[in-house]
Amino acid sequence: MKFEPVYIVDGARTPFLKSRNTPGMFSASDLAVSAGRSLLVRQPIAPTDLDEVILGCAIPSVDETNIGRVAALRMGCGNKVPGWTVMRNCASGMQALDSAIANIQLGRSQLVLAGGTDALSRAPLLFSEEMTRWFSSFSSARSLGAKVRLAMKLRPRHFAPVIGLLRGLTDPFVNLLMGQTAENLAWKFGISRRQQDEFAALSQVILMLRSFPWWGPMAPL
């Protein structure tokens, strides 16, 4: 099957900031909307002209779970432009692009806003399973005496928070964080920090060459 070429016509991003061990000022949808609005204002199209909005997000907050839809509405796309969300951890943004390409090639869409967003400092703190079960038992207790007996079973360990970000980025099969996996791969294959930085810089140059028309004809993906 032969597919027509798909083009990236523009792109935008927000700055990256280091975590300060406290929730940041902006939610993931705040960041997506900021980048999306600045991108759309440069184009001769209205937000309502989009066929769909696809966002990749590893840890959306509980009040914006389908963050693609939330961002689409906040950007002024209107009720008729569908917005949806994909998740592949650090590859979530790339998956959003891949999904957009697939839909365009299949004829489902012609104009898609796709990208990735995360505000990991806002990842939730959770209760342990033991504490969750205690809450369940306490809420279903029928008498004051039963509630008092349950209250007496509380221990300091019950209040230890579970860091949602660490839990979410830990592989349950090998019990390693994604960052630990990256370090292990770099050690195993002898990849130096300089090589990683050079590859990252080159990837940005290639993205600009493929994305912006003043570099010549827009390159298909």
N, C-alpha and C positions, 0 to 999 in steps of 0.2 A: 504494500500500500504506500502510495506517494503522498506526503504531506506538504502543504504549503509552508513556506518559512514563517517563523514567528519572530517579532522584533521587540526588543526593549527600547522604548522611545525616551525614557527619562528615569531618573532615580533620585532619591533623597534619603537622608539619614539624620539621626540626632547624635550628639556627642555621647561618648561612653564615659561613665564615671566610676570611680572606685567605690566600693561599699564602705560606709562609715559606721557600720555596726548599728545602724538605726534605719527605720523605714524612710525611703526617699520621699521627696516632695511630689513626685509624679507617678501615676499608675501606668501600667503597660499600655492602656488605651490612650492615656494622655500623650505618650510618646508617639504612638502610631498616628494619632490624629494630627499632631504637630508636623510630623514628616509628610503625611498625606496631604494636608492642606497646602503646605509650601510647594509640593509637587504639582498639585492641581491648578494652583494659581498661575503657574507658568504655561499652562496648556490652553489651547483654544477650545476646551470642552468644559461642560458643566459636570459636577459630581453625579448628576442624574443620568448622564450619558453612559456611565459605566455599565457593563453587563453584570459584573459581580466584583466583590472584594474578598480576597482570600488572605488570611493572616496566619502565620505560624507563631505559636506561643507555647513555651514549655510549661509555665506556671502562671496561668491567668488567675486573677483573684476571684473569689467566690461570687462577687457581684457583677462580674463580666466574663462568665465562663465561655460563652460563645463570643469571644472578643472581636472576631471578624465582623459580626453583625453589629455589635456595639459601636465599633469604630466607623463603620459605614454610615450608621445613622447620625453619629456626631459630626461626620464630615459633610453632611447634607445630601447624602445620596438618595434619601427618600425611602419610603416603604417598599417600592417595587424593585430595588436593587438588592439582590441577595448577598448576604455576607456570611462567611463560614470560616471555620478554624481547623488547622492541622497541627499535629504535634509529633516531632521526631527528635526531641531534646535539642541539641545544638544544630541539628539540620532542619529545624522547623521552618525557618525562612526559605531555605532552598527547596523544601518540599512544597511550600506555597507557590513558588515560581514554577516548579515542575507541574503542579496541578493546574496552574493557569495555562501553561503551554499545552497540556493535554486537552483541556477544554476548548482552547482555540483551534487546535488541529482537528478536533472532532466536530467542529462547527457549532458547539454549544455556546460559545462566546466569541466576541471580536475584540472587546476592549476590557481589560482586567487590571485592577490595581492589586498587586500582590507583594507581600514582604513579610518581615518578621519583627516581633516586638517582645520585650520582656522587661520587667522591673523586679529583678530577683530579690532586692532588699525588702520587697513587700510579700515575699513568700511567708505563709502563715506559720505560727507556732502551734503545735498540736498537743493534745493530751495523749498519754499512753493508752494502750488497749485496756489495761487494768483500770485506769481512771475512768475511761469511757463506760466500762461495765458497771463501775460504781455509780456513775450518774444515772445509768439506766435503772439500776436497782433502787436508787433513792427516789427517782421520779415515780416508780411503780409501787413504792411502799404505801400501804393503806392507813397505817396508824402512826401516831406520834412516837410510840415506843419503838416501832420498827425503824423509823427514821433516826432516832437517837442511837440505836444499836449500830446502824450503818455508819453514822457520824463518828462513833468511837473506833471504827475500823480504819479510819483515815490515817495515813502515815506520810511523813515528809516526802517519801519517794513518789507518792502519787502526784505531787505537784511539779515534778521535774518535766520541763517542756521537751517535746520532740521537735527538732528543727525540720520543718517541712522541706526546705531546700536540700539539705543533706540527704534526707530520706528519698526525695524524688530523683536525685542525681546519683544514687547508689544502685549499682546493678545487683538485683536480688539473687542472681545465680553465682556470681563470683565474689560478691560483697565488697566491691571496690567502687570508689567514686570515679566519675568520668575523668577528673584531673589526674588521679592515680594511674588510670589506664593510659592516658597520654604520656605520662612520665615513663611508664614501663615500656611503651612502644618506642619512645625516643632512645631509651637505653638499649633495648634489644637490637634495634636497627642502626644504632650509631648516628642518630640525627642530632646535629648540634643546634644550639639556640640560634646561631647565625644563619644556618640553613633554613630554619623555620621562619625567621624574620624576612629573609630574602624571598622565600616563597610567598609569604603574606603580602609583601610589597608588590611582587610581580602580579599576583592575582588581582590587586586593585588597579594596576595599569591596564591589564587585559579587560577588566570590567569597563573601564572608561572608554577604551578603544571600541568595544562592542556596543556601548550604550548611547553615545552621544554623536549626533549627526555632523558636528563640525570637524570630526576626525575623518570625514569621508562618508561613503554610503553606509547606512546602518547595517551592522552585521547580524545575520540571523543566528538564533541560538541553535 
